[in-house]
Every structure is written in structure tokens, then in C-alpha cells.
Amino acid sequence: MVGFIDRLNAQVADSVVGRHFRLEGSGHPKEREGSRFTTEIRAGLTTWAAMAYIISVNASIIQDSGGTCECPTGDGCFTDPTYAACVGEVRRDLITTTAAISCLSSVLMGLFANLPVGLAPGLGLNAYFTYSVVGFHGTGFITYREALAAVFMEGWIFFILSIFGLRQWLARIMPQSLVMAVGAGIGLFIAFIGLSPSGLGLIGGDTTNLVGLGGCLASDYITVGDETLANYCGTQVMRSPTMWLGIFTGGLLTVFLMLYRVKGALLIGIFLTSIISWPRPTSVTAFPHTDAGDAAFDFFKKVVTFRPLTHIGNALDYNYGNGKVWYALITFLYVDILDTTGTLYSMAKFAGLRDPVTLDFENSTVAYCVDAFSISMGALMGTSPVTAFVESSTGIAEGGKTGLTAIVTGLMFFVSIFFAPVFASIPSWATGGALVIVGSLMIRNAREINWDYVGDAVPAFLTLIIIPLSYNIAYGVIAGVLSYVLLNGGAALLRTASGGRVLPPNYDLAERWAVPPGGIVPGWMKRLAGRGGARAEDVPMAAAGEGSESEHGRKSFSEESKR
């Protein structure tokens, strides 16, 4: 069997496919060390398994907007059965949409950008789209159709910014300690998601301390008046059977397999936990005997089904004369540009694809353009902005290094369009352990932060801590950048005003900031103008690990600044 796999990897590497994706052994001058066909397939399956929850979660969130359903009374139609039936139809449309746009965007990312990054409608962005813009059952300041038009325009604005290199340049000029903090913060973020009710459920709400131990049974949720606070536990914590199943099979078993370098350890943990959770007459079932559980099980029993878009396909209202549409558009822009840009940059670095001199990553222009195009296509299909998923780190941790990983992820989402009842039934506690494990791998970026100088350390720490606590990557980046500018900008002004006499005592330990070489103009524009200039993707990648890459980057960075 091992011999067959080795021969298969060698044959694929020595083919057009292998050379296009720069597999090891392909003979490509910039082949990616350690990349193998079977490893890429396993990594793609792992990424998809970690992302598959978005099929049902995205549909559940956006359905609350009411979609294209019309409420004649304008009050949300909370008790109108006809309106509720229409919303149910919208949810089934959204399951098809979520799987379809995730398929399209992930395949495009893998095929053209050759990055192991999966894309799908972003969490947080879909909640903002639903509850802050459209409002619950359409009670917001613009309609669902107008919000889709805002997302559609946002995608094309992003495309223009990407093709002219602005998004890439914004990421590259960030101080390196902040870049490291974003990666580490994303690690904490996905670990927090894995521990929360969206994962294992080990962490829940607390009426005094905001968060606390969770894992209690639904019968032990705290009740305030007539309202039950879901996932707020009293004294009966850590008693949920599903939590313990996720901890042992999806968590500890997975880590044990990783200790012995068993290939596909994350994938084994996710699927084993899911299979154990599918039978109904158990205490760990994903389909309890409740109304919601019965509905989920009825959907699961269909196994194979296809739902065409009957309500939300091409439902845009291009009412750009409405100023509120532009308000929503601008808000989507600044949140998404920080969120997606930071995620793509961190995933590329995690995969070892960042250039140590220019601080750019391979095919960055193409990657950002694919992301932007996918945002607009998603709007045509009726969903909120598409973004790079931090869960891609699970596939990267499994060995994914090329676009084949993303293509496999996308193809699995294509299969999910028809097998949505099965794939939408992977429970949250099956993926929670994997998210915590991957978070522990990503937090190693924190060791490369310059902790010796408070002007670098505090902004980096704010970035690192605010990302998970605010549940938003963009907010963490904003906090880090603003604090960095205020602290170091103020010190620079004082130094200038004093003629260089007033300096922080340990200023020599500060991380020197400079604009990295390569400029803002993307390589394709330089070649078009006949000025030459190497593309970021033409610069050999560092073959060493992330630590040596970062050190190399700092030295090259410093030397370039001195010149």
C-alpha cells in the first residue's frame, strides 16, 4: 500500500498537474517542499470537515433576515405561519447557496492562486448582515435585496483594490510584531470557538464574569424570570456527554494520533466523533427527541437531495441612490478588508508561503482578486460576504501546501450540495477539538513578537487578546494598529522635537519599521510597463520553518532599510 501511494505521488508530481501546483518532485524551480498529492487530498478533506458546519450555520443565521419573504404588517411577522413557511423555504435555498459558493470560491482559490485556503460565507459578517443591516425579519434600515446589492458592489471595489496592489500593500506595511500577533490571535480565536458552545461547549456564558465553565445539560441552564439563558450554567457544569465525547475522541485521541504522526489524525477525530453522534437512542446523539432534533433528523434521513434556488437567486435591488445602502457598503468594506486580508496573510504564513524579503506571499494579487470575485458571486446567490476561513489552518496543519488542498475542499462542498443532509449533520463537538488543537499550533507566532520593547509588545498584545474576546479579527487589527501609531508616533514626535535627545530608555530594542522592498505597484503592472521587477511569486520561498523565516525576514528587512 505504501509503495502504491509513493508511486501515485511520484506520477502525479511528474505531470502537468504536479508542475502547475508545484508539488515536490515536479521539477518546478519553486516546488513546495513536502507537498504530495495524497497529503493534499487528506488536507483538503480535513479543511472541509472543519468548515462543513458553515452549511447549516450560515443558513440558520441569514434566514433570520427573512430573505425575500415579505411581511405585510412590517412588524417582523413573528407569529405569521405563512411568513414562517416562506422563511423555511429561504433556509433550504441558503443551504444550497452556502455549499455552492464555498465550492466555487475554494476551487478558484486553489486553481488560480495555488493556496491551501478554503473560502465560504464568513461568520460575523453574516451576523452583521442579518441583524445589523437587514434586521430580524427585515426590520433593519435596508432590505435584504438592497443589502445584497451592497455586498455585490463591495466585491468589485475589493477587486479593483486588489488588482492594483493596495490590499497586499496594506498587509505588508504592518509592523512585524503586529503581523505575528494577528496569526497568534487567530489561533486563540479558533481555539475559543472550539471551546465555546459553537464547539465543545466547555466554555459558556456567565452572568457575573461574562464567560465561565459550561458543559451543563439544557435542564441546568440559568433562568432569569421567564427567560432561559442558553449555555449559561449554574453549578452543574461539565456534565454534557457530548462535551466529553468531543474532548476524548475529537481532542485527546486526535492529539495521541498526532504524537505518533498518524496521517489524517484531525480527520479521523472529526469523523469518528460524528459517526458516534448520529444514532438517536444515545446520550450523545446529534438528533435529540425535540422539535429541532426531529427536524434535523428528518433532514439527515434524506441523505441525498438537491434544492434549486427558488427565492434568493439573483435577488439584488440595485438601489444605489439610497444613502443607507452606501453606509452598509462602507461598513462591509472596512470590516471585510481587515478580516479577510489578515486571515489570508496569516494562513499563507502558516503554510510557509510568505517571502522573507518583500513580506508578501505567493500569488497574493490573484488570491485577493479571487476573494473579491467570490464576494460578488455570493451576493448573486443570496448570501453575505465570502471570506477566507481560519479553519483552513486545520488542513495546513495536516500538511496542505498547495492549491490542491483548496480544490479538494471545494469539490467536497460540491458533493455537499447533493449530500447536504449528511454533511450538514457533523455536530459542533466533532470539530471543536480540532479547532483547539490547531489554535495551539498557531499560537507559536507569539514567540516571534518583540516582547522586549513595550511600544511593540502592548499593541501586539492588544491585537492578540481582542481578536478572540471581540469574536472579530478586524477589531483586533484596528486596536493593534491604532495603539501602535499612537504610542510609537508620539515617541517619534518627542524624539524629533528634542533633536533626538529624548528617547525611551530601551529604544535600541525596538523593532525597526520600514516600508518593505517591492513597492506598492504589483508585478503585473511593472511587467506591463516594461520596467521588469520580480513578482512576489518569483522570489524563492524560505525553506526553513516559520521561526527562521521570520528571523531571516527581519535581517533582510533591516538591511534593506539601511540601504
SULLINGI-V483142 format. One record per residue. SS is DSSP state (H for helix, E for strand, L for the rest). OMEGA is omega in radians with two decimals (none if undefined). BURIAL is 1 if it has 16 or more other ideal C-beta (glycine too) atoms within 10 Angstrom, else 0. Layout:
ss=SS omega=OMEGA burial=BURIAL
ss=SS omega=OMEGA burial=BURIAL
//
This chain:
ss=L omega=3.12 burial=0
ss=H omega=3.12 burial=0
ss=H omega=3.12 burial=0
ss=H omega=-3.14 burial=0
ss=H omega=3.12 burial=0
ss=H omega=3.12 burial=0
ss=H omega=3.12 burial=0
ss=H omega=3.12 burial=0
ss=H omega=-3.13 burial=1
ss=H omega=-3.13 burial=1
ss=H omega=3.13 burial=0
ss=H omega=3.13 burial=1
ss=H omega=-3.13 burial=1
ss=L omega=3.13 burial=0
ss=L omega=3.11 burial=0
ss=H omega=3.14 burial=0
ss=H omega=-3.12 burial=0
ss=H omega=-3.14 burial=1
ss=H omega=3.12 burial=0
ss=H omega=-3.10 burial=0
ss=H omega=3.04 burial=1
ss=L omega=3.09 burial=1
ss=L omega=3.10 burial=1
ss=L omega=-3.10 burial=1
ss=L omega=-3.12 burial=1
ss=L omega=-3.07 burial=1
ss=L omega=3.09 burial=0
ss=L omega=-3.10 burial=0
ss=L omega=3.12 burial=0
ss=L omega=3.11 burial=0
ss=L omega=-3.05 burial=1
ss=L omega=-3.06 burial=1
ss=L omega=3.10 burial=0
ss=L omega=-3.12 burial=0
ss=L omega=3.13 burial=1
ss=L omega=-3.03 burial=1
ss=H omega=-3.09 burial=1
ss=H omega=3.09 burial=1
ss=H omega=3.13 burial=1
ss=H omega=3.11 burial=1
ss=H omega=3.14 burial=1
ss=H omega=3.13 burial=1
ss=H omega=3.11 burial=1
ss=H omega=3.09 burial=1
ss=H omega=3.14 burial=1
ss=H omega=3.11 burial=1
ss=H omega=3.14 burial=1
ss=H omega=-3.12 burial=1
ss=H omega=3.13 burial=1
ss=H omega=-3.11 burial=1
ss=H omega=-2.96 burial=1
ss=L omega=-3.14 burial=1
ss=L omega=-3.06 burial=1
ss=H omega=-3.12 burial=1
ss=H omega=-3.12 burial=1
ss=H omega=-3.08 burial=1
ss=H omega=3.14 burial=1
ss=H omega=3.12 burial=1
ss=H omega=-3.12 burial=1
ss=H omega=-3.11 burial=0
ss=H omega=-3.04 burial=1
ss=H omega=3.09 burial=1
ss=H omega=3.14 burial=1
ss=H omega=3.07 burial=1
ss=H omega=-3.09 burial=1
ss=L omega=-3.14 burial=1
ss=L omega=-3.13 burial=1
ss=L omega=3.11 burial=1
ss=L omega=-3.09 burial=1
ss=L omega=3.09 burial=0
ss=L omega=-3.05 burial=1
ss=L omega=-3.09 burial=0
ss=L omega=3.10 burial=0
ss=L omega=-3.10 burial=0
ss=L omega=3.14 burial=0
ss=L omega=3.10 burial=0
ss=L omega=-3.06 burial=1
ss=L omega=-3.08 burial=0
ss=L omega=-3.11 burial=0
ss=L omega=-3.10 burial=1
ss=H omega=3.12 burial=0
ss=H omega=3.11 burial=0
ss=H omega=3.13 burial=1
ss=H omega=3.11 burial=0
ss=H omega=3.11 burial=0
ss=H omega=3.11 burial=1
ss=H omega=3.08 burial=1
ss=H omega=3.08 burial=0
ss=H omega=3.12 burial=1
ss=H omega=-3.14 burial=1
ss=H omega=3.13 burial=1
ss=H omega=3.03 burial=1
ss=H omega=-3.07 burial=1
ss=H omega=3.06 burial=1
ss=H omega=3.09 burial=1
ss=H omega=-3.12 burial=1
ss=H omega=-3.08 burial=1
ss=H omega=3.12 burial=1
ss=H omega=-3.07 burial=1
ss=H omega=-3.11 burial=1
ss=H omega=3.07 burial=1
ss=H omega=3.07 burial=1
ss=H omega=-3.08 burial=1
ss=H omega=-3.05 burial=1
ss=H omega=-3.13 burial=1
ss=H omega=3.12 burial=1
ss=H omega=3.12 burial=1
ss=H omega=3.13 burial=1
ss=H omega=-3.14 burial=1
ss=H omega=-3.04 burial=1
ss=H omega=-3.03 burial=1
ss=H omega=-3.12 burial=0
ss=H omega=3.14 burial=1
ss=L omega=3.10 burial=1
ss=L omega=-3.12 burial=1
ss=L omega=-3.02 burial=1
ss=L omega=3.07 burial=1
ss=L omega=3.13 burial=1
ss=E omega=3.12 burial=1
ss=E omega=3.05 burial=1
ss=E omega=-2.99 burial=1
ss=L omega=3.00 burial=1
ss=L omega=-3.05 burial=1
ss=L omega=3.06 burial=1
ss=H omega=3.12 burial=1
ss=H omega=3.09 burial=1
ss=H omega=3.09 burial=1
ss=H omega=3.11 burial=1
ss=H omega=-3.03 burial=1
ss=H omega=-2.94 burial=1
ss=H omega=-3.09 burial=0
ss=H omega=-3.07 burial=0
ss=H omega=-3.12 burial=1
ss=H omega=-3.12 burial=1
ss=L omega=3.13 burial=1
ss=H omega=-3.11 burial=0
ss=H omega=3.02 burial=1
ss=H omega=-3.11 burial=1
ss=L omega=-3.14 burial=0
ss=L omega=-3.02 burial=1
ss=L omega=2.98 burial=0
ss=L omega=-3.11 burial=1
ss=L omega=3.08 burial=1
ss=H omega=-3.13 burial=1
ss=H omega=3.12 burial=1
ss=H omega=3.11 burial=1
ss=H omega=3.08 burial=1
ss=H omega=3.10 burial=1
ss=H omega=3.10 burial=1
ss=H omega=3.11 burial=1
ss=H omega=3.13 burial=1
ss=H omega=3.12 burial=1
ss=H omega=3.11 burial=1
ss=H omega=-3.14 burial=1
ss=H omega=-3.12 burial=1
ss=H omega=3.03 burial=0
ss=H omega=3.07 burial=1
ss=H omega=-3.12 burial=1
ss=H omega=3.13 burial=1
ss=H omega=3.11 burial=0
ss=H omega=-3.11 burial=1
ss=H omega=-3.06 burial=1
ss=H omega=3.08 burial=1
ss=L omega=2.98 burial=1
ss=L omega=-3.05 burial=1
ss=H omega=-3.13 burial=0
ss=H omega=3.13 burial=1
ss=H omega=-3.10 burial=1
ss=H omega=3.13 burial=1
ss=H omega=3.13 burial=1
ss=H omega=-3.05 burial=1
ss=H omega=-3.08 burial=1
ss=L omega=3.09 burial=0
ss=L omega=3.05 burial=1
ss=L omega=-3.01 burial=1
ss=H omega=3.10 burial=1
ss=H omega=3.09 burial=1
ss=H omega=3.10 burial=1
ss=H omega=3.11 burial=1
ss=H omega=-3.12 burial=1
ss=H omega=3.11 burial=1
ss=H omega=3.12 burial=1
ss=H omega=3.12 burial=1
ss=H omega=3.12 burial=1
ss=H omega=3.08 burial=1
ss=H omega=3.07 burial=1
ss=H omega=3.08 burial=1
ss=H omega=-3.11 burial=1
ss=H omega=-3.09 burial=1
ss=H omega=3.04 burial=1
ss=H omega=3.10 burial=1
ss=H omega=3.06 burial=1
ss=H omega=-3.14 burial=1
ss=H omega=3.13 burial=1
ss=H omega=-3.04 burial=1
ss=L omega=3.08 burial=1
ss=L omega=3.06 burial=1
ss=L omega=3.12 burial=1
ss=L omega=-3.10 burial=1
ss=L omega=-3.09 burial=1
ss=L omega=-3.14 burial=1
ss=L omega=3.11 burial=1
ss=E omega=3.13 burial=1
ss=E omega=3.14 burial=1
ss=E omega=3.10 burial=1
ss=E omega=-3.07 burial=0
ss=L omega=3.13 burial=0
ss=L omega=-3.02 burial=0
ss=L omega=3.14 burial=0
ss=E omega=3.09 burial=0
ss=E omega=3.12 burial=0
ss=E omega=3.11 burial=0
ss=E omega=3.11 burial=0
ss=L omega=3.09 burial=1
ss=L omega=3.10 burial=1
ss=L omega=3.07 burial=1
ss=L omega=-3.12 burial=0
ss=H omega=-3.14 burial=0
ss=H omega=-3.12 burial=0
ss=H omega=3.09 burial=1
ss=E omega=3.12 burial=1
ss=E omega=3.10 burial=1
ss=E omega=3.09 burial=0
ss=E omega=-3.05 burial=0
ss=L omega=3.11 burial=0
ss=L omega=-3.05 burial=0
ss=E omega=3.06 burial=0
ss=E omega=-3.14 burial=0
ss=E omega=-3.12 burial=0
ss=E omega=3.11 burial=0
ss=E omega=2.98 burial=1
ss=E omega=-3.04 burial=1
ss=E omega=3.03 burial=1
ss=L omega=-3.13 burial=0
ss=L omega=-3.07 burial=0
ss=L omega=-3.07 burial=0
ss=L omega=3.05 burial=1
ss=L omega=3.12 burial=0
ss=L omega=-3.11 burial=0
ss=L omega=3.12 burial=1
ss=H omega=-3.13 burial=0
ss=H omega=3.10 burial=1
ss=H omega=-3.13 burial=1
ss=H omega=3.07 burial=1
ss=H omega=3.13 burial=1
ss=H omega=-3.14 burial=1
ss=H omega=-3.04 burial=1
ss=H omega=-3.08 burial=0
ss=H omega=-3.13 burial=1
ss=H omega=-3.09 burial=1
ss=H omega=-3.04 burial=1
ss=H omega=3.11 burial=0
ss=H omega=3.13 burial=1
ss=H omega=3.13 burial=1
ss=H omega=3.12 burial=1
ss=H omega=3.10 burial=0
ss=H omega=3.12 burial=1
ss=H omega=3.09 burial=1
ss=H omega=-3.12 burial=0
ss=L omega=3.05 burial=0
ss=L omega=3.04 burial=0
ss=L omega=-3.10 burial=0
ss=L omega=3.13 burial=0
ss=L omega=-3.07 burial=1
ss=H omega=-3.14 burial=1
ss=H omega=-3.13 burial=1
ss=H omega=3.12 burial=1
ss=H omega=-3.13 burial=1
ss=H omega=-3.12 burial=1
ss=H omega=-3.07 burial=1
ss=H omega=3.10 burial=1
ss=H omega=3.12 burial=1
ss=H omega=-3.14 burial=1
ss=H omega=-3.11 burial=1
ss=H omega=3.10 burial=0
ss=H omega=-3.04 burial=1
ss=H omega=-3.04 burial=1
ss=H omega=3.10 burial=1
ss=L omega=-3.06 burial=0
ss=L omega=-3.02 burial=0
ss=L omega=3.08 burial=0
ss=L omega=3.12 burial=0
ss=L omega=-3.13 burial=0
ss=L omega=-3.08 burial=1
ss=L omega=3.04 burial=1
ss=L omega=-3.09 burial=1
ss=L omega=3.13 burial=1
ss=L omega=-3.12 burial=1
ss=L omega=3.04 burial=0
ss=L omega=3.11 burial=0
ss=H omega=3.13 burial=0
ss=H omega=3.13 burial=0
ss=H omega=3.10 burial=0
ss=H omega=3.14 burial=0
ss=H omega=3.13 burial=0
ss=H omega=-3.13 burial=1
ss=H omega=3.08 burial=1
ss=H omega=3.10 burial=0
ss=H omega=-3.13 burial=1
ss=H omega=-3.09 burial=1
ss=H omega=3.13 burial=0
ss=H omega=3.10 burial=0
ss=L omega=-3.13 burial=0
ss=L omega=3.08 burial=0
ss=L omega=3.06 burial=0
ss=L omega=-3.10 burial=0
ss=L omega=3.06 burial=1
ss=L omega=-3.14 burial=0
ss=L omega=-3.11 burial=1
ss=L omega=-3.05 burial=0
ss=L omega=-2.92 burial=1
ss=L omega=3.13 burial=1
ss=L omega=3.12 burial=0
ss=L omega=-3.07 burial=0
ss=L omega=-3.04 burial=1
ss=L omega=3.00 burial=1
ss=L omega=-3.04 burial=1
ss=L omega=-3.10 burial=0
ss=L omega=-3.08 burial=0
ss=L omega=3.03 burial=0
ss=L omega=3.12 burial=0
ss=L omega=-3.11 burial=1
ss=H omega=-3.14 burial=0
ss=H omega=3.07 burial=1
ss=H omega=3.13 burial=1
ss=H omega=3.06 burial=0
ss=H omega=3.10 burial=0
ss=H omega=-3.13 burial=1
ss=H omega=-3.12 burial=1
ss=H omega=3.12 burial=0
ss=H omega=3.07 burial=0
ss=H omega=-3.08 burial=1
ss=H omega=-3.00 burial=1
ss=H omega=3.10 burial=0
ss=H omega=-3.06 burial=1
ss=H omega=-3.09 burial=1
ss=H omega=3.10 burial=1
ss=H omega=-3.11 burial=1
ss=H omega=-3.06 burial=1
ss=H omega=-3.14 burial=1
ss=H omega=3.13 burial=1
ss=H omega=-3.13 burial=1
ss=H omega=3.13 burial=1
ss=H omega=-3.12 burial=1
ss=H omega=-3.12 burial=1
ss=H omega=3.12 burial=1
ss=H omega=3.11 burial=1
ss=H omega=3.12 burial=1
ss=H omega=3.13 burial=1
ss=H omega=3.12 burial=1
ss=L omega=3.13 burial=1
ss=L omega=-3.06 burial=1
ss=L omega=3.13 burial=1
ss=E omega=3.10 burial=1
ss=L omega=-3.05 burial=1
ss=L omega=-3.11 burial=1
ss=L omega=-3.11 burial=1
ss=L omega=-3.10 burial=1
ss=L omega=3.05 burial=1
ss=L omega=3.06 burial=1
ss=E omega=-3.04 burial=1
ss=L omega=3.04 burial=1
ss=L omega=-3.07 burial=1
ss=H omega=-3.13 burial=1
ss=H omega=3.13 burial=1
ss=H omega=-3.11 burial=1
ss=H omega=-3.13 burial=1
ss=H omega=3.09 burial=1
ss=H omega=3.08 burial=1
ss=H omega=3.12 burial=1
ss=H omega=-3.12 burial=1
ss=H omega=3.12 burial=1
ss=H omega=-3.12 burial=1
ss=H omega=3.09 burial=1
ss=H omega=-3.13 burial=1
ss=H omega=3.12 burial=1
ss=H omega=3.10 burial=1
ss=H omega=3.10 burial=1
ss=H omega=3.11 burial=1
ss=H omega=3.11 burial=1
ss=H omega=3.02 burial=1
ss=L omega=-3.11 burial=1
ss=L omega=-3.12 burial=1
ss=L omega=-3.04 burial=1
ss=L omega=3.06 burial=1
ss=E omega=-3.12 burial=1
ss=E omega=3.02 burial=1
ss=E omega=-3.05 burial=1
ss=L omega=3.10 burial=1
ss=L omega=3.09 burial=1
ss=L omega=3.05 burial=1
ss=H omega=3.14 burial=1
ss=H omega=3.10 burial=1
ss=H omega=3.10 burial=1
ss=H omega=3.10 burial=1
ss=H omega=3.10 burial=1
ss=H omega=3.12 burial=1
ss=L omega=3.07 burial=1
ss=L omega=3.14 burial=1
ss=L omega=-3.11 burial=1
ss=L omega=-3.07 burial=1
ss=L omega=3.14 burial=1
ss=H omega=3.08 burial=1
ss=H omega=3.09 burial=1
ss=H omega=-3.13 burial=1
ss=H omega=-3.14 burial=1
ss=H omega=3.10 burial=1
ss=H omega=3.08 burial=1
ss=H omega=3.13 burial=1
ss=H omega=3.13 burial=1
ss=H omega=3.08 burial=1
ss=H omega=3.04 burial=1
ss=H omega=3.07 burial=1
ss=H omega=3.07 burial=1
ss=H omega=-3.12 burial=0
ss=H omega=3.10 burial=1
ss=H omega=-3.09 burial=1
ss=H omega=3.13 burial=1
ss=L omega=-3.11 burial=1
ss=H omega=3.13 burial=1
ss=H omega=-3.14 burial=1
ss=H omega=-3.02 burial=1
ss=H omega=3.08 burial=1
ss=L omega=-3.08 burial=1
ss=L omega=2.99 burial=1
ss=L omega=-3.03 burial=1
ss=L omega=-3.08 burial=1
ss=H omega=-3.11 burial=1
ss=H omega=3.06 burial=1
ss=H omega=-3.12 burial=1
ss=H omega=-3.09 burial=1
ss=H omega=3.14 burial=1
ss=H omega=3.13 burial=1
ss=H omega=3.13 burial=1
ss=H omega=3.11 burial=1
ss=H omega=-3.14 burial=1
ss=H omega=-3.14 burial=1
ss=H omega=3.07 burial=1
ss=H omega=3.11 burial=1
ss=H omega=3.09 burial=0
ss=H omega=-3.08 burial=1
ss=H omega=-3.08 burial=1
ss=H omega=-3.13 burial=1
ss=H omega=3.04 burial=1
ss=H omega=-3.07 burial=1
ss=H omega=-3.12 burial=1
ss=H omega=-3.13 burial=0
ss=H omega=3.05 burial=1
ss=L omega=3.12 burial=1
ss=L omega=-3.11 burial=1
ss=L omega=-3.05 burial=0
ss=L omega=-3.11 burial=0
ss=L omega=-3.00 burial=1
ss=H omega=3.12 burial=0
ss=H omega=3.05 burial=1
ss=H omega=-3.01 burial=1
ss=H omega=-3.07 burial=1
ss=H omega=3.08 burial=0
ss=H omega=3.12 burial=1
ss=H omega=-3.14 burial=1
ss=H omega=3.11 burial=1
ss=H omega=3.09 burial=1
ss=H omega=-3.07 burial=1
ss=H omega=-3.02 burial=1
ss=H omega=-3.07 burial=1
ss=H omega=3.11 burial=1
ss=H omega=-3.14 burial=1
ss=H omega=-3.06 burial=1
ss=H omega=3.09 burial=0
ss=H omega=-3.09 burial=0
ss=L omega=-3.06 burial=1
ss=L omega=3.14 burial=1
ss=H omega=-3.09 burial=1
ss=H omega=-3.12 burial=1
ss=H omega=3.10 burial=1
ss=H omega=3.11 burial=1
ss=H omega=3.13 burial=1
ss=H omega=-3.13 burial=1
ss=H omega=-3.14 burial=1
ss=H omega=-3.11 burial=1
ss=H omega=-3.12 burial=1
ss=H omega=3.14 burial=0
ss=H omega=3.11 burial=1
ss=H omega=-3.12 burial=1
ss=H omega=-3.12 burial=0
ss=H omega=-3.10 burial=0
ss=H omega=-3.06 burial=1
ss=H omega=3.04 burial=1
ss=H omega=3.10 burial=0
ss=H omega=3.11 burial=0
ss=H omega=3.14 burial=1
ss=H omega=3.11 burial=0
ss=H omega=3.12 burial=0
ss=H omega=3.10 burial=0
ss=H omega=3.13 burial=0
ss=H omega=-3.11 burial=0
ss=H omega=-3.11 burial=0
ss=L omega=-3.13 burial=0
ss=L omega=3.10 burial=0
ss=L omega=-3.10 burial=0
ss=L omega=-3.12 burial=0
ss=L omega=-3.13 burial=0
ss=L omega=3.00 burial=0
ss=L omega=-3.06 burial=1
ss=L omega=-3.12 burial=0
ss=L omega=-3.08 burial=0
ss=H omega=-3.13 burial=0
ss=H omega=3.12 burial=0
ss=H omega=-3.11 burial=0
ss=L omega=3.07 burial=1
ss=L omega=-3.10 burial=1
ss=L omega=3.13 burial=0
ss=L omega=3.06 burial=1
ss=L omega=3.08 burial=0
ss=L omega=-3.09 burial=0
ss=L omega=3.13 burial=1
ss=L omega=3.13 burial=0
ss=L omega=3.09 burial=1
ss=L omega=-3.09 burial=0
ss=L omega=-3.07 burial=0
ss=L omega=3.14 burial=0
ss=L omega=-3.06 burial=1
ss=H omega=-3.08 burial=1
ss=H omega=3.11 burial=0
ss=H omega=3.10 burial=0
ss=H omega=-3.14 burial=1
ss=H omega=3.14 burial=0
ss=H omega=3.14 burial=0
ss=L omega=3.10 burial=0
ss=L omega=-3.11 burial=0
ss=L omega=-3.11 burial=0
ss=L omega=-3.13 burial=0
ss=L omega=-3.08 burial=0
ss=L omega=3.02 burial=0
ss=L omega=3.08 burial=1
ss=H omega=-3.08 burial=1
ss=H omega=3.11 burial=1
ss=H omega=3.12 burial=0
ss=L omega=-3.10 burial=1
ss=L omega=3.13 burial=0
ss=L omega=3.09 burial=1
ss=L omega=-3.12 burial=1
ss=L omega=-3.11 burial=0
ss=L omega=3.13 burial=0
ss=L omega=-3.04 burial=0
ss=H omega=-3.11 burial=1
ss=H omega=-3.14 burial=0
ss=H omega=3.10 burial=0
ss=H omega=-3.12 burial=1
ss=H omega=-3.13 burial=1
ss=H omega=3.08 burial=0
ss=H omega=3.14 burial=0
ss=H omega=-3.11 burial=1
ss=H omega=-3.12 burial=1
ss=H omega=3.13 burial=0
ss=H omega=3.14 burial=1
ss=H omega=-3.11 burial=1
ss=H omega=-3.14 burial=0
ss=H omega=3.13 burial=0
ss=H omega=-3.14 burial=0
ss=H omega=-3.14 burial=0
ss=H omega=3.10 burial=0
ss=L omega=none burial=0
//
